[in-house]
Amino acid sequence: MGPETRYALSGDVHIAYQVIGEGPFDLVFVPGYVTHMELQWRLPGFGEFLTDLGSFCRLIRFDKRGTGMSDPVSGAPSLETRMDDVRAVMDAAESQRAAFYGLSEGAAMSILFAATYPERTGALVVRSCSPRTLWAPDFPWGRRESAYQREVDQALRVYAPRAEAREAVRALGMQDEDEVEAFIDFIRYGASPGMLAALYLMNREIDIRDVLPTVRVPSLVLHG
């Protein structure tokens, strides 16, 4: 039996979270994309990853609002709103200060949290992070609008009839049939088509470049 899923209240939205491990410090894992607190344990390889993290710390993880077991929400909440959900989860888990591990857009959220609440951030690890999503004259590494829309359209194919969904997931690089089937189920349980589209709309607006110089905690940047 897996860890118990609990709920933190952030404004009027319930945020699902879990706590595992009893290590000497707290680690908040801020995820990217779609998650589901309980199904995540069944994803090939991911349950082992979470167990490894919980082996040396007290691991706190959560489903972002509008995904997984957290409340569905309308529209595309700002990064600042979702960042405040992290504070609500920490309060509910009685965590005063923690290290942060942010993945993908969760990395941008972690950086914003570290800049906003330095007294509650012990250290920062970010992986596969970009400070801005879209191309701009002063940010040539960003994605063009057309490329980003193609990415959204491709992601939404996971809700197509099963055969088409399998082809869409294989195009992401997954070839093992069990992994493909598990990923399709995971995304479908973790978000509806409208919820996933809203997530992409929110991520499209990410731009934390002005925040970067204000981060004053030990930080490690990973990419792969």
Secondary structure, DSSP 4 states (H G I P E B T S, - for coil): --PPPEEEEETTEEEEEEEE---SSEEEEE--S---TTGGGGSTTHHHHHHHHTTSSEEEEEPPTTSTTSPP-SS---HHHHHHHHHHHHHHTT-SSEEEEEETHHHHHHHHHHHH-GGGEEEEEEES--SBSB-BTTBTTSBPHHHHHHHHHHHHGGGS-HHHHHHHHHTTT---HHHHHHHHHHHHHH--HHHHHHHHHHHHT-B-TTTGGG--S-EEEE--
